[in-house]
C-alpha cells in the first residue's frame, strides 16, 4: 500500500515546497504564515486533498504546473530590458514539458503564459529576442514520445479525448444538464469558499510587484482553462477535476484572497468533513455505494 501511494506522497512534498517558494516571494516579511495558509487551503479543498493521497496523474500535473508557473512569474517579474531571469524561462518550459507528459491539460499553462505576453504591451519587447521561441520549442520537443506514439497508433489518445470517451464529438450538441452538473460539482468539490475568494481579488492591488505579476499570469491560466472546459461541458458530460489548474491559482493566492478570516475557517470546516468521509470511503466502508456510485 505504501509503495502504491509513495509517488503521491513525494509529489505532495514537492507541491508543499513550491507553495513555500511562492510564499517567500509574495510575503517576504512573513513567509511562514503565508505558506501555512496556502498549505492548509490546499489540504482543506476536497479535490486537492484527494490528489495528495489517491494516485491519479493530477498529483504530478499539479506539482509540475506549479513549478512552471513559479518560473514563468519570475521571468515576467524581471526587468523589461535585458536578459534577466532567462534561466527561469527555460526552467518553466522544461517543467511545462514534463507536465504535458502527465496530462494534456498542462497546455493551458502554456496558453495562459502566451496570452499574458501578447496582451501586455510591457512584455512586447521580449518578443524581439529568441528566448521565448526557444523555450516554447523545448516544451514542444519534449512531447516527442507522445507525438510519436500517436502517429504509430492512429492518434489514439487524441481521438479518445476528443471523440471516443464522449460517444461523439464534444462540439456536437448542446446539453444544459451537463453544464449545470459540471458547474455545481466544481463549485462544491473544490470548495465554494475557495471560489468566493475571487470576490476579494481587489486586494491584489496592495501587494508587491511579484504577487501582482503572478496574479496576472494566473488570470490567463485559469481563464483559458475555464473557457475551454465550460464550452466543452455544454455538450458532453465531463469530470469536475479537469478544472484543477484554474482552482490551483486560488490556492497559490490564498494568503491574499482568503487570508485568516472567516473564509479560511469555513473552508477548513468543509475540508475536514470531506477528508473524514473520503478516508472512510476508501479505507473502511464504501460510503459512495450508498448513493449508487460504484467504482468501475
N, C-alpha and C positions, 0 to 999 in steps of 0.2 A: 504493500500500500504506500509506504513512504517513497519507494523508488518510482511508483507511478505518479506521485504528486510532486516529486522533487523539482521538476523543471518549473512548475508554477511557483514554488517557494523561492527558487533562485531569482526568477524574473520579478517577483514581488519585492525582493530585496533591492534589485536594480531600480524598480519603479520608485521605491522609497528614496533611494539615493538621488534620483532625478528630481523628485519633489524638494529635496534638501537644496539642490543646486539652484532651482528656481527661487526658493525662499531666501537664499543668501543674496541674490541679486534684487529681488523685489523689496525685501525688508532688511537691508544690511545692518540696521541698528538693533533689530530683534529677530534674527533668522530662525531661532529655535521655536519661538511662538508661532511664526508664520508656517513653519514646517509642520508642527503638530496639528494646526488647524487643517491644513491640506491633507495630511495623512488620515486624520480622523474622518474628514468628509469623504475621502476615498473609501475607507472601510465601512462607513455607515451607509453608503449607496448600495442598495441591494444587488444591483447588477455588478458593480465593480468589486463588491465583496466576493461574489461568486467567481469572478475572474482571478482572484488571488488564491483560489483553492481548487476549482474544477479545471482540468487541463484541456481547455479549448485553445484554439490558436490565438484568441484575443489577448491572452496574458502576455504573449510575445509582441503582438501588434501594439499594445499599449506602451510597453517599455520602449520599444524601438521608435515609435512615433513621438514619445516624449523626448527622447534623445535628439531626434531630428528637429523638432520644434524648438527645443532649447538652443541648439546651434544655429538654426535659422534666425532666431531672435537675436542672438549675439552678433550675427553678421549684419542684420538690419540696424542694430543699435550702434554700430561702429560709425566713425566719421564718414561723411558723404564722399569725401575725396581721398584718393589713395587706396591702398590695398590692405587696410587694417582688417583683422579678423577674417582673412581669406581662408585660413585653415578651418575656421568654424563652418564656412560654407561647404567645403569638401567633406568634412565630417558629417554634416547634416545630410548631404547627398548619399553618403555611404550608409548611414542609418536608415534613410528612407528606402534605399535599395533593398536592404535586409528586411525592412518592414513589409515591403511589397511582395517579398517571397513568402511571407506568412499569410497575408490576406490582401486581396486586390483593393480593399477599401483604403489602404495606405495612400493610394493615388490622390485622395482628397487633401492630404497634407501638401503634396507637391503642387496641386492646383491652387490651393489656398496661398501658398508662398508666391507662386507666379502671379496671381491676381494682386497680391499686396504690392508687388514690384510694379506691375503695369498700371495700377490705379493710383499710385503715389508719385507725383512729379518729383519729389525729393530723391527718389531712388532711380530716376531715369538715367542718370549719368553712369550708373553701374552697367547698364545695357550696352555701353560702348566698349566695355572690356570683356575679354573672353571667358572670365571665370564662371559666370552664370551658366554659360552654354556648356562648358567643360564639366561642370558639376552635374548638370542635368544629364549629360551623356553618360557620366559614371553611373548614375542611378538607373538609367535605361539599360546599359550594358550588363548590369548585374542581374537583369531579368532574363538573361540568355537561357538558363536552364528551363524556365517556364515556357519561353517562346519556342525553343527547340522541341520540347516535349509536345507542345500543342501542334506544331507543324507536323510532327510524326504521328499524331493521333487525331487528325481532322478537327483540330481546335476544340477538343472535347470539353476542357474546363470552361472556356468562354461560352460555348453553346449551352453548357449546363446552367451557368448563372443567368444567362440572358433568355433562355428558352425552356430547356428540359424541366427544370425544377418548378416551373410555373405552368406547365401544361399549355404552353403557347407563349408568344412574345409578350413581354411585360408591358408593352405600349399598346396592346390590342384593344382593350375596352375599359370603361370606367366602372368602378365598383366602390360605392361610398363606404360600405361597411368595412372594407379593408383599411381605408384611410382612418376611419374613426377608431377601429381597434388598435391600429398601429400607434396612433397618437396617444391613446389612453394608456396603453402598455408602456410606452416610452416615458410618459409623464409620471406614472406610478412607480415603475420598476427601477428607474434611475433616481427617483425621489422628487416629489413635487416641490420640496423646499429648495432643492438644487436648481430647479427650473425657475422658481420665484426669485432667486438671487439675481437673475437677469435684470430685474426692475431696479437694481441698485448700481447699474453699470456706470452711472454718472460719477460714482466715487473714484473711478479710474483716473479722472482728470487731476486729482490731487496727488497722484502717485508719482514716483520717479520716472525718468525717461525710459528705462528698460521695461518697466511694467506697462507703460503706455504703448510702447512698441510691441511688446508681447501680446497685449490685448488686441491691437490692430491686426496682427497676424492671425490670432485665434479667431477673430471675427470672420475672416475669409475661409479658414479651415472648417469651422463649424457651419458657416453659411453654405459652402459648396456641398458639404455632407448632407445637410438637411434639405437643400434644394433638390438634389438628385433623388434622395430616398423618399421624400414626400411626394414627388412626382411619380415615382415608381409604385408606391403603395396605393395610389389612386386606382390602379388597375389589377394588382395581384396582392395576395397575402404575403407579407414579409415579416422577418423577425425583428423585434424591437431593438435588439442589441446591435444591429447594424449601425445604429446611431451613436455608438460609443465614442467615436472620435469627436463628435460635436459636444457631448457632455464632458469629455475629458478636459476641454478648455475651461469649463466651470470649476473643475477640481483644482486645476493649476491656479486659477484666480480666486479660489475660495478665501484666502486670507484677507482679500479686499472685499469681495462681494458678499460673503456670508459673515465673516468676522467671528465674534464670540458672543453674539446676542441670541435672541430667541430663535432665529432661523437655524443656527447651529444646533441648539438643543432639541428642536423639533426634528431636525434631520437625524440626529443621533438616536432619538427615541424610535423613529420609524426603522432605522437601520438595525437597532438592537432586536426588535421584534422579528424583522425579516431574517436576520442572521440565525436566531434561535430556530425559526421554522425551517429554514434551509438546512441547517445542521441536522435536525431531527429527520427531515425528509430523506436526506442522502445517507445517513448513518444508522438510524434506528427504525423508523417507520415511514413508508412512502405516503406522506400526507396528501400529495398531489393526486393520488389514486382515488381519494375520497371525493374528488371533484371531477372525476372522469378523465384525468390527464395521465397518460401512460408513457413510459419510455419505450422507444422502438429501436 
